């Protein structure tokens, strides 16, 4: 409970499609400073908000097809999926409070 799932091009559709609650997907890369800055926030949210939504990460360098499919042009990009559909798109690093407010507004 409260752990972050690692997604790949091959697991993305199955994980998102089979989730019984909304999934926030963090599109990130190892070299991305802002991505590293929000990683601890996402870890906290994965635990604190586990009953409301789950969190997954997708490395854009290793999974180009999925990043391209969702037109991820800059990272970090967070996409919120509900019933397999995108209900929120958040680009850039934000403080925890602002990030949580945007996410919950789209749940």
C-alpha positions in Angstrom: 0.0 0.0 0.0 1.3 3.4 -0.9 4.1 2.3 -3.2 4.8 3.8 -6.6 4.4 1.5 -9.6 7.1 1.6 -12.4 5.5 1.5 -15.8 6.9 0.6 -19.2 5.6 0.8 -22.8 4.5 -2.9 -22.5 2.8 -2.6 -19.1 1.2 0.9 -19.4 -2.2 0.1 -20.9 -2.8 -3.0 -18.7 -1.9 -1.2 -15.4 -3.9 2.0 -16.3 -6.8 0.1 -17.7 -7.1 -2.4 -14.8 -6.8 0.1 -12.0 -9.9 0.5 -9.8 -8.9 4.0 -8.8 -7.4 7.0 -10.5 -3.7 6.7 -11.4 -1.3 9.7 -11.5 1.5 8.9 -13.9 4.8 10.8 -13.6 6.6 11.1 -16.9 10.2 11.6 -15.9 13.9 11.0 -16.8 17.1 10.4 -14.8 18.7 13.6 -16.0 15.7 15.9 -15.1 16.3 18.1 -12.1 12.7 19.1 -11.5 11.7 15.4 -11.8 14.1 14.6 -9.0 12.8 17.5 -7.0 9.2 16.2 -7.0 10.1 12.6 -6.5 10.0 12.8 -2.6 6.6 14.6 -2.9 5.2 11.8 -5.0 6.5 9.3 -2.5 4.7 11.1 0.3 1.5 11.4 -1.7 1.6 7.7 -2.6 1.3 6.9 1.1 -0.9 9.7 2.2 -3.4 9.5 -0.7 -3.3 5.8 -1.3 -7.1 5.5 -0.6 -7.9 8.2 -3.3 -5.4 7.5 -6.1 -2.3 5.6 -7.0 0.9 6.8 -8.4 3.1 5.4 -11.2 6.3 6.5 -12.9 7.3 6.1 -16.6 10.9 6.9 -17.7 10.5 8.8 -21.0 14.0 7.8 -22.2 13.3 4.1 -21.8 9.6 4.3 -22.9 9.5 6.6 -25.9 6.4 5.1 -27.4 4.1 5.9 -24.4 5.6 9.4 -23.9 4.9 10.1 -27.6 1.4 8.6 -27.5 0.5 11.2 -24.8 2.4 14.1 -26.4 4.7 14.5 -23.4 7.0 17.3 -24.6 8.5 18.5 -21.4 9.1 16.8 -18.1 8.0 16.4 -15.4 4.6 15.9 -16.9 2.0 14.3 -14.6 -1.1 12.8 -16.2 -4.1 11.8 -14.1 -6.0 8.8 -15.5 -9.5 7.9 -14.4 -11.2 4.8 -15.9 -8.4 4.8 -18.5 -9.0 8.3 -19.7 -6.8 11.4 -19.0 -8.7 13.8 -16.6 -5.7 16.0 -15.7 -2.4 17.1 -17.1 0.1 18.9 -15.0 3.5 20.1 -16.3 6.4 21.2 -14.3 7.5 20.9 -10.6 5.2 22.4 -8.0 5.1 22.4 -4.2 3.2 19.6 -2.6 0.2 21.7 -1.6 -0.3 23.0 -5.1 0.2 19.6 -6.7 -2.3 17.9 -4.4 -4.9 20.7 -4.9 -4.6 20.3 -8.7 -4.9 16.5 -8.5 -7.8 16.4 -6.1 -9.7 19.0 -8.2 -9.6 16.5 -11.0 -10.6 13.3 -9.1 
